[in-house]
Amino acid sequence: HVQLVESGGGSVQAGGSLRLSCVVSGYTYDTYCMGWFRQTPGKEREGVAAIKSGGEATYYGKFVQGRFTIARDNAKNELYLRMDMLKPEDTAVYYCAADRKSWCPFEGLDTDEYDYWGQGTQVTVS
């Protein structure tokens, strides 16, 4: 039974920082591409960042512009997203996701490629 559980969301002022975490279980974590996505009401889910199975490559959505950092700890089965210089437009529900393909096709930012999803964590920037 695959599970992804996000945490670390909350409310922050513009310019502030948050660190999201995702704990995964139920599969061989270190063979999967992992990604972070976000969604606001009425909009499609969009790719924020992705990281290959071994952490050897990372990818970011264009809107990130150097403000976010994705990382993973394969020994702990955890995925992270450090978000700095947050803007009100970053307000969304953030989801972690797992793709059974290790190489992150389409730079890991295509929702259709992912097999498993967490329940999401709310991030609010005011």
C-alpha atoms as an extended CHARMM CRD file, in Angstrom:
* protein
*
       126  EXT
         1         1  HSD       CA              0.0000000000        0.0000000000        0.0000000000  PROA      1               0.0000000000
         2         2  VAL       CA              1.6640000000        3.1830000000       -1.2210000000  PROA      2               0.0000000000
         3         3  GLN       CA              1.3380000000        6.2410000000        0.9830000000  PROA      3               0.0000000000
         4         4  LEU       CA              2.6030000000        9.7870000000        0.6020000000  PROA      4               0.0000000000
         5         5  VAL       CA              2.0110000000       12.1810000000        3.4790000000  PROA      5               0.0000000000
         6         6  GLU       CA              2.8430000000       15.8670000000        3.2000000000  PROA      6               0.0000000000
         7         7  SER       CA              3.4570000000       18.2760000000        6.0540000000  PROA      7               0.0000000000
         8         8  GLY       CA              4.9110000000       21.7130000000        6.6530000000  PROA      8               0.0000000000
         9         9  GLY       CA              2.2870000000       23.8930000000        5.0510000000  PROA      9               0.0000000000
        10        10  GLY       CA              0.9080000000       26.9560000000        6.7750000000  PROA      10              0.0000000000
        11        11  SER       CA              0.4650000000       30.6900000000        6.5760000000  PROA      11              0.0000000000
        12        12  VAL       CA              3.3660000000       33.0470000000        5.9760000000  PROA      12              0.0000000000
        13        13  GLN       CA              3.8660000000       36.6450000000        4.9820000000  PROA      13              0.0000000000
        14        14  ALA       CA              5.1650000000       37.5840000000        1.5640000000  PROA      14              0.0000000000
        15        15  GLY       CA              8.9370000000       37.2400000000        1.4560000000  PROA      15              0.0000000000
        16        16  GLY       CA              8.9050000000       34.4880000000        4.0510000000  PROA      16              0.0000000000
        17        17  SER       CA              9.9170000000       30.8340000000        3.8330000000  PROA      17              0.0000000000
        18        18  LEU       CA              8.4180000000       27.4050000000        4.3460000000  PROA      18              0.0000000000
        19        19  ARG       CA              9.7860000000       23.8770000000        4.1430000000  PROA      19              0.0000000000
        20        20  LEU       CA              7.4470000000       21.1460000000        3.0020000000  PROA      20              0.0000000000
        21        21  SER       CA              8.1240000000       17.4940000000        3.7230000000  PROA      21              0.0000000000
        22        22  CYS       CA              6.6880000000       14.3130000000        2.2730000000  PROA      22              0.0000000000
        23        23  VAL       CA              7.1370000000       10.9370000000        3.9150000000  PROA      23              0.0000000000
        24        24  VAL       CA              6.6160000000        7.9650000000        1.6420000000  PROA      24              0.0000000000
        25        25  SER       CA              6.0420000000        4.2930000000        2.3140000000  PROA      25              0.0000000000
        26        26  GLY       CA              4.9240000000        1.1310000000        0.5960000000  PROA      26              0.0000000000
        27        27  TYR       CA              7.3600000000        1.0680000000       -2.3410000000  PROA      27              0.0000000000
        28        28  THR       CA             11.0240000000        1.2310000000       -3.2340000000  PROA      28              0.0000000000
        29        29  TYR       CA             11.3850000000        4.9540000000       -2.7980000000  PROA      29              0.0000000000
        30        30  ASP       CA             14.8630000000        5.3610000000       -4.1820000000  PROA      30              0.0000000000
        31        31  THR       CA             13.8580000000        4.0680000000       -7.6310000000  PROA      31              0.0000000000
        32        32  TYR       CA             11.1140000000        6.6280000000       -8.2420000000  PROA      32              0.0000000000
        33        33  CYS       CA             11.1150000000       10.1120000000       -9.6770000000  PROA      33              0.0000000000
        34        34  MET       CA              9.4890000000       12.4370000000       -7.1330000000  PROA      34              0.0000000000
        35        35  GLY       CA              7.7480000000       15.7360000000       -7.6790000000  PROA      35              0.0000000000
        36        36  TRP       CA              5.9350000000       18.6040000000       -6.0450000000  PROA      36              0.0000000000
        37        37  PHE       CA              2.8220000000       20.0650000000       -7.6190000000  PROA      37              0.0000000000
        38        38  ARG       CA              0.3550000000       22.7390000000       -6.6150000000  PROA      38              0.0000000000
        39        39  GLN       CA             -3.2200000000       23.6240000000       -7.3250000000  PROA      39              0.0000000000
        40        40  THR       CA             -5.5560000000       26.5360000000       -6.6800000000  PROA      40              0.0000000000
        41        41  PRO       CA             -9.3480000000       26.4430000000       -7.0540000000  PROA      41              0.0000000000
        42        42  GLY       CA            -10.4440000000       26.5650000000      -10.6670000000  PROA      42              0.0000000000
        43        43  LYS       CA             -6.9700000000       25.9310000000      -12.0450000000  PROA      43              0.0000000000
        44        44  GLU       CA             -5.1600000000       22.8630000000      -13.2670000000  PROA      44              0.0000000000
        45        45  ARG       CA             -2.5340000000       21.2540000000      -11.0940000000  PROA      45              0.0000000000
        46        46  GLU       CA              0.9120000000       22.5230000000      -12.1160000000  PROA      46              0.0000000000
        47        47  GLY       CA              4.4030000000       21.1710000000      -11.6730000000  PROA      47              0.0000000000
        48        48  VAL       CA              6.5690000000       22.9690000000       -9.1300000000  PROA      48              0.0000000000
        49        49  ALA       CA              9.6940000000       20.8250000000       -8.9670000000  PROA      49              0.0000000000
        50        50  ALA       CA             10.9180000000       17.2930000000       -9.5800000000  PROA      50              0.0000000000
        51        51  ILE       CA             13.9600000000       15.2190000000       -8.7040000000  PROA      51              0.0000000000
        52        52  LYS       CA             15.3490000000       12.0390000000      -10.2160000000  PROA      52              0.0000000000
        53        53  SER       CA             15.4890000000        8.8610000000       -8.1770000000  PROA      53              0.0000000000
        54        54  GLY       CA             19.1080000000        9.2890000000       -7.1080000000  PROA      54              0.0000000000
        55        55  GLY       CA             18.8880000000       13.0530000000       -6.6940000000  PROA      55              0.0000000000
        56        56  GLU       CA             21.2580000000       13.5780000000       -9.6190000000  PROA      56              0.0000000000
        57        57  ALA       CA             19.0250000000       16.0430000000      -11.4160000000  PROA      57              0.0000000000
        58        58  THR       CA             16.3300000000       18.5150000000      -10.4360000000  PROA      58              0.0000000000
        59        59  TYR       CA             13.7790000000       20.4300000000      -12.4640000000  PROA      59              0.0000000000
        60        60  TYR       CA             11.6300000000       23.4600000000      -11.6860000000  PROA      60              0.0000000000
        61        61  GLY       CA              8.6180000000       25.2320000000      -13.0860000000  PROA      61              0.0000000000
        62        62  LYS       CA              9.4030000000       28.5230000000      -14.7940000000  PROA      62              0.0000000000
        63        63  PHE       CA              7.6140000000       30.5100000000      -12.1220000000  PROA      63              0.0000000000
        64        64  VAL       CA             10.0120000000       29.2460000000       -9.4340000000  PROA      64              0.0000000000
        65        65  GLN       CA             12.8230000000       31.5200000000      -10.6420000000  PROA      65              0.0000000000
        66        66  GLY       CA             15.3920000000       30.2200000000       -8.1710000000  PROA      66              0.0000000000
        67        67  ARG       CA             13.2210000000       30.6250000000       -5.0620000000  PROA      67              0.0000000000
        68        68  PHE       CA             12.5240000000       26.9340000000       -4.3130000000  PROA      68              0.0000000000
        69        69  THR       CA             14.7870000000       23.9390000000       -3.7530000000  PROA      69              0.0000000000
        70        70  ILE       CA             13.7220000000       20.3110000000       -4.0170000000  PROA      70              0.0000000000
        71        71  ALA       CA             15.6850000000       17.6130000000       -2.2130000000  PROA      71              0.0000000000
        72        72  ARG       CA             15.2840000000       14.0180000000       -1.1450000000  PROA      72              0.0000000000
        73        73  ASP       CA             16.7260000000       11.7500000000        1.5080000000  PROA      73              0.0000000000
        74        74  ASN       CA             16.4970000000        8.2030000000        0.2020000000  PROA      74              0.0000000000
        75        75  ALA       CA             17.6860000000        6.7550000000        3.5030000000  PROA      75              0.0000000000
        76        76  LYS       CA             14.6760000000        8.3210000000        5.2630000000  PROA      76              0.0000000000
        77        77  ASN       CA             12.1730000000        7.9380000000        2.4020000000  PROA      77              0.0000000000
        78        78  GLU       CA             11.5320000000       11.6610000000        2.5200000000  PROA      78              0.0000000000
        79        79  LEU       CA             11.0880000000       14.4300000000       -0.0290000000  PROA      79              0.0000000000
        80        80  TYR       CA             11.4420000000       18.1410000000        0.7240000000  PROA      80              0.0000000000
        81        81  LEU       CA             10.6240000000       21.4760000000       -0.8390000000  PROA      81              0.0000000000
        82        82  ARG       CA             12.2790000000       24.5390000000        0.5790000000  PROA      82              0.0000000000
        83        83  MET       CA             10.4090000000       27.6710000000       -0.5030000000  PROA      83              0.0000000000
        84        84  ASP       CA             11.9550000000       31.1090000000       -0.0320000000  PROA      84              0.0000000000
        85        85  MET       CA             10.8570000000       34.5940000000       -1.0820000000  PROA      85              0.0000000000
        86        86  LEU       CA              7.2630000000       33.4490000000       -1.1290000000  PROA      86              0.0000000000
        87        87  LYS       CA              4.7060000000       35.5280000000       -2.9960000000  PROA      87              0.0000000000
        88        88  PRO       CA              0.9210000000       35.7110000000       -2.5880000000  PROA      88              0.0000000000
        89        89  GLU       CA              0.5870000000       33.9410000000       -5.9460000000  PROA      89              0.0000000000
        90        90  ASP       CA              2.3160000000       30.9100000000       -4.4220000000  PROA      90              0.0000000000
        91        91  THR       CA             -0.8140000000       30.3200000000       -2.3380000000  PROA      91              0.0000000000
        92        92  ALA       CA             -2.0910000000       26.8440000000       -3.2030000000  PROA      92              0.0000000000
        93        93  VAL       CA             -2.4660000000       23.2800000000       -2.0290000000  PROA      93              0.0000000000
        94        94  TYR       CA              0.8790000000       21.5590000000       -2.5280000000  PROA      94              0.0000000000
        95        95  TYR       CA              1.0770000000       17.8690000000       -3.3560000000  PROA      95              0.0000000000
        96        96  CYS       CA              3.9400000000       15.4290000000       -3.4850000000  PROA      96              0.0000000000
        97        97  ALA       CA              3.8180000000       12.6870000000       -6.0780000000  PROA      97              0.0000000000
        98        98  ALA       CA              5.7300000000        9.5980000000       -7.1350000000  PROA      98              0.0000000000
        99        99  ASP       CA              6.4740000000        8.3670000000      -10.6500000000  PROA      99              0.0000000000
       100       100  ARG       CA              7.5850000000        4.7530000000      -11.0190000000  PROA      100             0.0000000000
       101       101  LYS       CA              9.9250000000        5.8760000000      -13.7950000000  PROA      101             0.0000000000
       102       102  SER       CA             13.1950000000        6.9580000000      -12.2320000000  PROA      102             0.0000000000
       103       103  TRP       CA             14.2750000000        9.3710000000      -14.9730000000  PROA      103             0.0000000000
       104       104  CYS       CA             11.4890000000       11.9810000000      -14.6740000000  PROA      104             0.0000000000
       105       105  PRO       CA             10.1300000000       12.2190000000      -18.2340000000  PROA      105             0.0000000000
       106       106  PHE       CA              9.1190000000       15.7070000000      -19.3750000000  PROA      106             0.0000000000
       107       107  GLU       CA             11.4120000000       17.0500000000      -16.6170000000  PROA      107             0.0000000000
       108       108  GLY       CA              9.0650000000       15.5580000000      -14.0450000000  PROA      108             0.0000000000
       109       109  LEU       CA              6.5130000000       18.3550000000      -14.3740000000  PROA      109             0.0000000000
       110       110  ASP       CA              3.7280000000       16.5050000000      -16.1900000000  PROA      110             0.0000000000
       111       111  THR       CA              0.9660000000       15.3750000000      -13.8260000000  PROA      111             0.0000000000
       112       112  ASP       CA             -0.0560000000       12.5430000000      -16.1720000000  PROA      112             0.0000000000
       113       113  GLU       CA              3.2650000000       10.7650000000      -15.5980000000  PROA      113             0.0000000000
       114       114  TYR       CA              2.7690000000       10.3050000000      -11.8620000000  PROA      114             0.0000000000
       115       115  ASP       CA              1.3530000000        7.1880000000      -10.2750000000  PROA      115             0.0000000000
       116       116  TYR       CA              0.8390000000        8.1080000000       -6.6360000000  PROA      116             0.0000000000
       117       117  TRP       CA             -0.2100000000       11.3000000000       -4.8670000000  PROA      117             0.0000000000
       118       118  GLY       CA             -0.3630000000       12.6380000000       -1.3530000000  PROA      118             0.0000000000
       119       119  GLN       CA             -3.3780000000       14.3680000000        0.1260000000  PROA      119             0.0000000000
       120       120  GLY       CA             -1.8720000000       17.8530000000       -0.0820000000  PROA      120             0.0000000000
       121       121  THR       CA             -0.8780000000       20.5800000000        2.3430000000  PROA      121             0.0000000000
       122       122  GLN       CA             -2.1520000000       24.1610000000        2.2290000000  PROA      122             0.0000000000
       123       123  VAL       CA              0.2770000000       27.0310000000        1.7690000000  PROA      123             0.0000000000
       124       124  THR       CA             -1.0820000000       30.5530000000        2.2240000000  PROA      124             0.0000000000
       125       125  VAL       CA              1.0140000000       33.6360000000        1.5400000000  PROA      125             0.0000000000
       126       126  SER       CA             -0.3830000000       37.0480000000        2.4420000000  PROA      126             0.0000000000
